[in-house]
Amino acid sequence: MKKLMLGNEAVARGLWEAGCRFVSSYPGTPSTEITEFAALYPEIHAEWAPNEKVAAEGAFGASLAGKRSFCGMKHVGLNVAADLLNTVSYTGVNAGMIIGVADDAGMHSSQNEQDSRHYAIMAKVPMLEPSDSAEALAFTKYAFELSEEYDTPVLLKMCTRIAHAQNQVELGERAEGPERPYVTNPAKYTMMPAKARPRHPVVEARYLRLVELAEGTPLNRIEDGADRSMGFITSSTSYQYVKEVFGDRHPVLKLGLVNPLPVEKLRAFAASVDRVVVVEELDGIIERHCRALGIPAVGKELFGNIGELSQNIVAEKLGAAPHKGVKLDVSVPPRPPVMCAGCPHRGLFYTLKRNKLTALSDIGCYTLGAVPPLSASDTCIDMGFGVSGLHGFNKVDPANAKKTVGVVGDSTFIHSGITGLVNIVYNDSPGTVVILDNSITGMTGHQQNPTTGFNLKGDPCASIDLETLCRAVGVKRVRVVDPYDLEACDRAVKEEVAADEPSVIISRRPCALLKNVKHAGPITADAEKCVGCRSCMQIGCPAISIVDRKAVVDATLCTGCGVCGQLCRFGALGKKAEV
């Protein structure tokens, strides 16, 4: 049976067909859907973990217990899980374990575009890289076999285009993995120095065996071409671009096992063509490997190491005809990112700007607080920086504490903010942390988290009480505000930043896009009362515009949150629209 599948959906199918029993992840675009699709299979325990390190540790625990396991994350999430990765490379596994990582060349939804292949090289573990949905399924299944045969975790590298593109996939049946009961083995799993030292030679010996595998595996295949004036070495989505531009004209060495890379296979391929061109996104890892082998390959001098490649970039740099695409007859206007109409974060960020405060923030929907006209967020660094960064910022200059706040989301606070808050209290750092609690993990598509009261499958579960948690770590000043109430927000912010001790403001209102949220309904703008002062435009709500110097409300977007009406001194906003 064949089915059209997203790359991420195909990975989930591969997990199921391979007999995977445990999946734990933290949502992060472009990897999120793997775990969401895995949750649809009743044979798999699938869950959202508080962060990627916890997810990876849970997956390793399941592997120790003898069940095939998986954890998924985006490239920056692998930074968080790297502690576990580099140690379990030493210990090896029991049942097969896959760590799925999705890179984001072009930074469509990320704060950097790091190349995850470096982690495979550093940890000396195999990395597989599919180039379409069919390979995503097949490579996932094979990764478990590879993991168990070579006693190693395996990295499965996706990227935005492969994760979110659809291809036809041949479906198979589920086959349970081999029984691997846990056996106590301190020499293998207890990585204190005396036991870790003997494991390092094991890692090096395994790596040499993997290099031998790279020479003969069908994952690294040569596709012949009549014109040998040029030959391509490539992988992943870059392989698709090469084939779309050149077809079968030139020979191609298509790499599916991208760490470790082969040696003799590369030399033999290079000897069969006049010119070797390496096409890879981001860093020139394959190219550097080729040059270290004495192969005069070209790559980054043509394509660079910034952003995504495309068919037309490949064609342009190699003098080929432009790729024929579909040209739209209409021009598409630019759509800069903006908080949704009714977004609960808007009122809080307006308050921060009004009070001329520096807001140290991290990654999430609230990053859009940096966008004009709010322009109220000063940083976007990583998960938890809004809390930990606030401590360092204020500690070196205590006067900052009266004009600076840290901003973090509810999911991000659970992910990496709690320890930062502990640090603030422990090291007696005055400062105000604002937790934007919108009752969901918003930016990645509305995933549950430990504060929402529901698990990945939508079943009720225990929920973390943020107020109690903050008080438990030693914060005495904890208050909750409704961000739709600008006066209450202003009062809370003024009072808390003036305090000489740590404080937390929880800005609580569910995301406006949640299906269970009931809105008041759209309002109208009274043209007779409107004087064109544009005060309502200060909050940057997409439902409000100025037409002929008068405010106009788009009833199809407006939720009736009432924030704009609190800015209008003339009462022009607030009357409920007739629908």
N, C-alpha and C positions, 0 to 999 in steps of 0.2 A: 504494500500500500504506500502511495506517495502523498505527501502533503506539503503545501507551501508554508514555510516557517521562518520567523525571525531567527537570526543567529543565536540570540539569547534563549529563545524557545527551544532551539535545537540542542543547545547545551543541556537544558533541563531534561529534554527527552533522552539524551545520552546518559545522564545520571540515572534516570529511571531504568533504562534498558540494561545498564551495567550492574544493577542491583544495589545502588547507593541507598543507604538507610538514614543518613543524617546530613542535613544541610543547615548551615548557620551563616548569616551574612549581616552586614550593615548596608542599607541602601545607599547607592552612589551611582549616578549616571556616568557612563553608559552600561553598568553591570546589573542594575536593579532587577530587571525582568527575569533573569535566570532564576532567582530565588522565588519570585512570584509565580512563575510557571511550575517550578518544582513543588510548590505547596499544593498544586492541584492533584498530585499523585498521592493517594492515601498510604502507599507503602513507604513514603519518605517522611521522616520527621523534619519539617522545615520551620525555621524561626528567624525572627529579627533579633540580633544581639545588640547590646548597648554600644559596642564599637567593634572594629575589625580585629583587634587583638583578642578580644573575648571570643569572637566568632571562630578565629583560627585555633585558639586553644580548645574550644569545644569540639571542633572537627578533629583535632589531634586526639582528644580524649576518646572520641567514638572510634577512631582508628585503633587506638590501644586496646579497646574492648573487642576488637575483631570485626568491626563493621565498616564498610566502605563509606567515606565521608567527603564532604565538599564544603568549602567556604568561599564566598564571592565578595568582591570589592572593586572599587575603581582604583586607578593608579596611585592616587594620594593615600588611599586607605592601606595600601601595601606598606607605606611608611610606618603606619601604626602597628601592623602585624609583623614587621620585620624582625622584631625581637624573637618571636617564636620561630619564624622561618629559618633563621641562621642557626638556631640550636637544633631543631628537628632534622636539619640536614645532617647533623652529627649522629643523632639517635637513630635515624631511619624510622620506619613505620611498622605497624602490624598489618592491618588491612589497608587497602589502597586509600590514599588521601590526595585530593586535588585542591590546589589554591587557584581559584579563578580570579584574574585581574584584567580589567578593561582600561586600556589607555585612551587618551582623549587628545590626539593630535589636532591642532587647531583651536583647542580650548573652548569648545562649544558650551561646556558647563563646568569648567574647572579653573582653578587659580594658577595652574602651571601645566606644562605638557611634558613632564618627565617621561623617560623611556624605561619601562619596567624590565627590559632585558638586562639592565645592569644588575638588578636584584638576582636574577638567575645566575649570572656570572659570579657575583659576590658569594652567593650561598652554595654555588657549585651543584645546582640541581637542574634537572632537565626542564626545558620549556617547550611546549607545543604551541604552534600558532596557525590556526585554521584560516582559510581564505574565502570560505563561504559557509552557508548553513549546513550543507551536507558534510563538509569536513568538521564543522563544529560538533556535530553529533558523533561522527566516527572517531575524532581525536579524543573526545571526552571518554568514550568507552575504552579506547586504547590506553589512555592515561592511567586508568586504574590498573591495567595489566602491567604497564611499565613501572608504576609505583611499587607493586608487589614483587615483581621480578628483580628490580634493582634496589629494593629496600630504601625508598626515598619519597619524599613528597614531590609532586609534579606541579609545575606552574602551567596553567592554561591561559594564554594571552589572547584576549579579544581586543578589538578597537571599536570606535564609534560606528564606522561604516559596516563592519562585519556583524556587530551586535544588533544593529537596527535595520539591516537589509534583509530582504526575503529571498529565499531560494527554495527549490523543490528538494524535499528530503525523503529518502526511503526509510519507512518506519520498520522497526523490528519488535520482537517480544522481549519481555523482561527476563533476565537470567540472574539468579541470585549469586552473589560472589562466593568464593570458597570460604569454608569455615576456618577461622583463625582465632581460636580461643586465646585469651590473654595469659601469658606466662611471666611470672616475676623474673626480671632480668636487670638488676641494678647496674651491671657493667654496661648495658646498652642504653638505659633510659635515665640514669641518675647522673646528670652532667655536672658533678662537682669536679674540680680540676684534675684530681688523680684519675678519674674515670673518663673525663673528656679528652685528655691527651691521647690515649690509645685509640679514640674514635676518629681523630683527624686523619691518620693514615688510611682508615677505612674509606673516608670521604674521597681522598685522592685516588685510591685504587678504583673506587666506583666510577669516578669521573673518567678515568682512562677507558673503562669498559663502555661507558656511554659514548665516548668518541668513536670507538669501534662500531657501536650501533649506528651512529650518524653516517658512517660510510656506506652501510648497506640497507638501511631502512627505506621502504618505499615512500615514507613521508617526505624524503628528499629525492625528488625525481627529476630526470632530465627529459625535456620535451624537445624533440629534434626540429630543425628548421633548415631549409635549403640554403639560405643566405648566411654564410659563416663569417661575414665581415664584422659581425657584431654578435655577442651573446650576452644574455641577461642573467644575473643572479638576483633573486628577489623572493619575497614572501608576502603573506597576508594580502591586504587590499592593494598593495603595490603590484602584486602579481596580476591582479585583475586589470589594472590600468595598462600594464605592458601588453597583455593579451588583447585588450580592446583596441589599442593603437596599432599593434604590429601583427596580431593574429598568429599564424604559424610560420611567419616569414623567417624569424631568427630562432636559434636554439635558446632554450630557457632552462636554467637550473632552479627549480621551484623548491624552496626550503619549507618544510613543515615542522621539523625539529630544529629550532633556532638556537638552542643551547643544550649541549655543546655543538659547535659547528664541525663539519667534517674537514679533513685535511686532503687526503689523496683524491677524493671525489672532486673537490674544488680545483685541484691542480690539473686533473685530467680534463675537466670541462674547459678550463682556461686554455689548455694546450690545443683544444679542438676549434677555437675561434680566434679571429684576428684581434678583436678588441673586447674586453670584459667591462660591462657596465653594471654596476650594482644599483638597484632601485629599492630604496628602503626609506621609510618615514623616520623623522627625528634623527637620532644619532647614527653615525656611520659605523655601526658595530660590525656588520658583515664586511664592509669595505676595509676596515682596519685589520680584520682577521685575514682577509685576502692579501693585503700588503705585507703583513707579517710573514706570510708564506712565500713571499717573493712574487706574487701575482700583481702586475701593474694595472690594477682595477681603477676605474674612475666612478665617482658617484656624487659625493657631497659638493665637489667643485661645480657640478652641474645643477644639482637639485637643492643644495643647502640643507640645513637641519632645523628649519623653523616652519611650523605649520603643516597642514595636510598637503599631500600630492593630489594630482587629478590626472585624468586622461590628457587634457590639453597641456598641462605642465610637462608631462612626459613627452608628448609630441613636440612641443615647442623646443625643449632643450636638446632633442635629438634630431631635429630637422625633419620631422614627419608631418604629414598633412594633419590639420586640426581634426580632432574627434568630432564627428557629426552628432550634435545633440538636438533637442527640441527647443526652438526659440519661441518665447512667448510674444504675442503681438501687443501685449499691454505692459506698461511699466509698473513694477511693484514698488510702492512707496516704502521707505525705510520705516521700521517699527522698533524703535529703541525699547529696551526692557523697562517695565514700570510695574509698580505694585498694582494688584487687581483693584477694581472698584470694591469698596467695602473692606479692604484689607485692614485687619486690626492693628498692624504695625504702623500704619500711617500716622495716627493720632499721637503715638508715643514719639516718633521721630520728629514730628512737627514741634512737639514740646521741647525736645532736646535742642533743636535749632533755635527756637524762640528764646531759650535760656542761654544761647551761645556756648553750649557745652561741647567739648571734644568727646566723641563717641568712638571708643576702640571696639571694633566688631570683628567677627569671624565670618565663616561661610554659611550661607543659607538664604532663604527668601529675604531676610532683613538686610542682606547686602545691597538690595535695591534702595535702601535708605541713603546710599551715596549718590543716587541719581538726581539731577535737578528736576523740579525746583526744591526738593527737600534738602539735598546736599548735606545731610546730617550725620553721615557715617564716615569716619576718617580712615578706617583700615578694613582690609579683608585678607587675612593671613592663613589661618588654619582653624581646625576644630578646637575651641577652647581658648584661643588667644584673647578674646574679649575679656576673659576673667584673669588669666595668668598675666597677660600683657598689662592689664590695669595695675596689677601689683607692682611690677617693675617700674612702670611709668610714674606712679605716685611715690614710690619709695625713695627714688633719688631726688625728688623735689616735692615735698609734702604739700606745697601750695597748689599743685596740680589737682589734688583730691577735691578741691572746692569747685573745680570747673571741668572735671573729667568723669565719665562713666564707662563701664564695660557693658557691652551688649552681647547677649547670647540667646539662642533659641532653646526651647524646652528639650528637644531631642539632642541638640548639640551639648547642652548642659549635662545631660546624662552621659553622653559620649565622652567628653573630655573636660567638662567645666567643674565637676565636683571637686577634683583634686586641686584645681586652681583656687576655688573658694576656700578649701581647707588651708591652703598656703597663705591666703590673705588673712585669715583668722589667726593661724599659727604664728605668723610673723608680724602680727599687730599692724596691719596696713589699713589706714583709713581709705575708704573708697566705696562707691556705690555700683553694684552689679544689677543690671536690668535683664531679667529673664523674660523674653517674649514668648509667652505660652499660648500658642494657637491650637493646641490639642491635637497635633498631628506632625508628622515629618513632611513638610510642605513642598520644598523645592524638587524633591525626587519623585513626587507623584502621589502623596497622601499615604505613606506607610505608617503603620502603628509604631509606637515606641513605649518604653516602660512607664510613661506618665499617662497614657491614654485609657488604660483599663481593658484593652483588647490585644490579642496576640495576632500573629501574621494571618491566621486562618479566620480571624474575626470572632473568635470565642472570647467571652469575658475572662479576665484574669486580674491578678493583683495589680494595683497601680501605685506608682511612687507619688507620695504627697510632697510637693516641692517645698511648701512652707515648713513642714515638719523636718524635712531633710536639711534645709538651710539652718534651722534652729539647732538641729542635732550636731552640726559641725561647729557651732559656736557663734552664729550670727544672731544677735539679740534684736536687731531692727529688721523685721521682715513685714512687708505690707503688700497687699494686692490692690491693683487698680484696674478699672475698665478703660481701655484706650479710646473708646468712643466718647468718654467724658473728659474733655480737654481741661476743664477747671480742676478736676481731681488729679489728673496727670501732672499738671503744673504745680499743684500744691505738694504732691508727693516728691517730685523731683527736687524742688527747692528745699524741702525739709531734709531730705536724705543726703543730698550733697553737702549740706551745711553741717551735718553731724560729724563728730570727731571719732567715730568708730565705724567698723564695717557695716554696710547695710545692703539689703536686697529689695528691689522692687519687682514684683511679678506682675507683668502686664498681661492680663488674662482675657482672652476673647477668642472663640474658635475661628479657624480659617473660614473666610466667606464662601469658599468653594466647596466646603463639605456638604454632602448630600443631606445630612440630618439638620443642617442649620436653617432655621426659618427667618426670613428677612422681613422687615417692616414694609417693604415695597418701595418703588421709586417715588421721588419727590419731584416737584416742578420748580422752575425759577420764575418769579413774578417780574416780568419785564418792566412794569410800571414802578416797582420799588427799587429795582436794580439801577445803580448809578454808575456802573462800569468801573468800580474801584479795583476790581480783580483780586480782592482779598481771598476769595474762594479758590483762586488758582495756586495759592501758596502750598497747598497740600498735594498737588499733582495728581488729582483723581482723574482717571481717563473718562469718567462719565460726565465731566464738566468741561465745557469749552466756551469761548467768547465769540459770538456772532454779532456783527454790527454793534460792537461795544457793549453788548449785554450778555449776561451769563445764560447758558443753555444747558439743560440736563438731558442726557441721553437715557430715556426710560428703559431701554433694553440692557443697559449696563448698571444703572443705579440700583443699589441694594437698600437705600433708605437708612444708612448708618447714622446720618445726622451730623457728622463731623463738619461738613461744609457750612451748615446752618449756624454753627457756633462761631464761625468766623465773620459772618455777615452782620454788620451793625445796623442794617436797614430792613432786616426781616424779609429779604427777597427769596430766601431759600428755606424750605421746610414744609411747605404745603404738600400733602400727599397727592401724587398724580392719579388721575382717573384712568384705570386700565380695564 
